[in-house]
């Protein structure tokens, strides 16, 4: 900023002081204008995320059954380190990576139905999204501990290995005879016991050619079918019909059961999207509605 100053020979002390105050206030104003924080625009929810939002009657939280913060084993069977508080942004970024949106740097205290709170350490979970109670339930019940110790990855696709592992843990991690033999399942992998249990209980028999395809993405048809079979393939009486669920499809009964039990209501416009990828937020929500809200 350029100011035209008068001839200093004719400046009195009081005038000089006034000019100095004026200069200081202008400088302070200019500096303060540089300190405005950037405006953060939240990401827009996808249509499918909005459709999976539970109705108001489907929102109760499950009381936390443990004490303190449960120490879990992640899907990759890596023990979670305990961070000293408070966390710094650099500490969190070193763990979750640069692509994760940090919403709550110190994690989240989730209100439970009994008036208490359950702590989840995930920085990428907001308090007001439809899947927060499902994530809190899954974390508290040792069903999942996230993709890192500080991130859950709600919008990441769910793999077949993760899906059967979630189901196995929800069932209490029962032992299963080693009768399954898949060329792509290593016997000591973190999901091997879950795969054996799923095969022994008729939940899945793989994708053919002696393969289970553990890293394949589970789609919506497979997800509800796994859940339906895990619950004993109960009969369904739902009259809901979707334009993209063919009569006689292997997943038809599972879809009807899922709708009847308010596990899912489709993606809107009369569609179920059986071949659509299931993201982790949807998967734990399906599990939560099946096991916790039943």
Secondary structure, DSSP 8 states (H G I E B T S, - for coil): -------GGG--HHHHHHHHHHHHHHHHHHHHGGG-----------HHHHHT---GGG-------SSSS---B-TT--B-----SS--HHHHHHHH-SSS--S-TT-EEEE-TTS-EEEE--TT--TTSTTHHHHHHHHHTTS---SBTTB--TTSB-BHHHHHHHHHHHTT-----S----TT--TTSTTHHHHHHHHHTTS---SBTTB--TTSB-BHHHHHHHHHHHTT----------TTS-TT-TTHHHHHHHHHTTS---SBTTB--TTSB-BHHHHHHHHIIIII--
